[in-house]
Each structure stands twice: as C-alpha cells, then as structure tokens.
Amino acid sequence: MHRTRSRNCRTSRTHRTLAILLACLSALALPSSADTGVAAQAAAADTRYERVVPSRDGIGKRYMGREIAGVMGWEGAQWLERDSRAREERPELLLRALALAPGMTVADIGAGTGYYAWQLAKQVGPGGRVYAVDVQPEMISMLDSQMAKRGVRNVVSVLGSETSVKLPVASVDLAIMVDVYHELAYPAEVLDSIVRALKPGGRVVFVEYRAEDPAVAIKPLHKMSETQVRREATAHGLQWERSIESLPIQHAIVFRKP
Ligand SMILES: C[S@@+](CC[C@H](N)C(=O)[O-])C[C@H]1O[C@@H](n2cnc3c(N)ncnc32)[C@H](O)[C@@H]1O
C-alpha cells in the first residue's frame, strides 16, 4: 500500500514535471512571424507541385505534367568530363549558334564541373564574366580546381540554393542550363530567380537531351521535349525565340526576357 501511494505520488510529480516541460517545449516551438512567412511561401510553392510515388529516376514530385528527375550526385562528376563528350555533344556548334560577344555576362546554371563554363568564358573574353552556379558544394570545388588548372580567371563560382540561383538582379545577358532543368527540385522558383537575374532583353537557353528521339540513349526523366520546355518557360513570361536543332543528341531552346 505504502509502496503504491509513494509510486502514485511520484507518478503525479512526474506528470506535473512532464506537463511543465511540454508547455515550455510548445512555447519554444511557437512559430515567429518570420517562420510563418517562410511556411506560407513553402505552402504556396507546394501547390504548384503534385506528390506521386517516386519512379526509379524521379523524386516523386510532378510539375506541369512531368516527374522531376533526381539530381546527378557529385560522385558521378567524372561522367561530365568524359573523353567522348565533345564528340557526342559538339559543344562548339552550340557556342557558335549562341553568338556570344566579348564583354557579356553569362550564367551557367547547374554548371557541374564547369565543362561548359570554361568554353563560355573563352567566348566572353577577359572583359566578360561567367557566373557558374551549382547547388552542390562538392561540384563547386571541382569547378574551382578545373578553372585554376585551365588558368581561367573570368569564371565566378556561386553556390545557389534549391530555389534560387542567387545572382544579382538584372546582371546577366544570357543564362544557360545544360542538362539541368529537368532535375531542378523547384523549377518554378529557380526559373523566377533566373528571370530576375536577366537584364531586360536577356536570353535563357535550355539544353536538354531530345525526348522526341527514341534513339537518344538517356533515361526518360533526364530528357525533355521542346513542347514541355516551351510550356514551362512561357509560364514565366519568357518569349520563345528559336530552337537550335543542329546538335547531335540535344536541342537548345532559346527564350528572351521581354
Ligand atoms: C547533369 S549535371 C550537368 C552539369 C553541367 N551543366 C554539364 O553539362 O556538364 C546537373 C547539375 O545541376 C546541378 N543542380 C541541380 N539542381 C540545381 C539547382 N537548383 N541550382 C543549381 N544547380 C543545380 C547539379 O548539382 C549538377 O551539377
């Protein structure tokens, strides 16, 4: 009996202590007005996306009718520097078609190891600049080493976030994404941030493996059709300018900010 009472007594003291602890914790967990702002933004963003069961190469999130592909991890970065790449993609054809001029500011979004960044840097010359943006710090450090190895001085690496390229407003003449857009976890937010970073009249170029062509041996979620790219880009006020179809396995779809 005594033992029971003493246990009851301990139990009620324990309950009181627990109640006080819980009250303190819930007070601590009360969102500040800044937190509610962030939560509201996240909720608004989420209404753009539909959750689905993830497919093998997807993240289980659909945007405008397609599932978003998983990000290529930095562990696979060697594939970006493979010897056969120049022959497979013919980057010189793309660069010629873009007609970049010395002194321009270009943003290579999702630059990876910088395979395109240094080639873009050559086109804009020492008076121009290439912002090389990536979301993986490991990619940024590989890119920095590549640029140092090549003696390239006009590439500025930028660690972006999943939702923003973090570039100065109205600072960029041309933004390019090579094999990137289909794997952006927040394509709408990133595209908004790119549009903000473009100068009026600036261009944004989507380079994607051609989904229309079954002979292009790339996983389906890592390819995009021209129709899909145009649907998504024009939803952000971008005007389609032209599609470059001279590349072996990709297409480059060019838009202009009005
Ligand atoms: C397939 S790799 C292509 C790299 C490079 N464009 C090339 O062609 O060599 C895709 C890159 O996009 C980057 N990426 C994914 N989401 C991103 C985001 N939200 N912002 C910036 N980079 C992103 C990845 O980290 C990865 O380096």
The ligand as a Gaussian input file, in Angstrom:
#p B3LYP/6-31G(d) Opt

LIG

0 1
 C       23.782000      16.573000     -65.092000
 S       24.679000      17.811000     -64.255000
 C       25.129000      18.915000     -65.612000
 C       26.331000      19.763000     -65.307000
 C       26.785000      20.708000     -66.424000
 N       25.738000      21.595000     -66.830000
 C       27.302000      19.941000     -67.603000
 O       26.580000      19.830000     -68.614000
 O       28.430000      19.448000     -67.520000
 C       23.419000      18.762000     -63.427000
 C       23.969000      19.768000     -62.437000
 O       22.897000      20.599000     -61.984000
 C       23.102000      20.899000     -60.623000
 N       21.846000      21.349000     -59.993000
 C       20.770000      20.620000     -59.635000
 N       19.835000      21.406000     -59.067000
 C       20.331000      22.667000     -59.068000
 C       19.852000      23.928000     -58.607000
 N       18.654000      24.054000     -58.024000
 N       20.626000      25.014000     -58.772000
 C       21.853000      24.896000     -59.352000
 N       22.367000      23.736000     -59.792000
 C       21.613000      22.630000     -59.661000
 C       23.648000      19.599000     -60.065000
 O       24.295000      19.789000     -58.838000
 C       24.577000      19.155000     -61.189000
 O       25.869000      19.647000     -61.010000

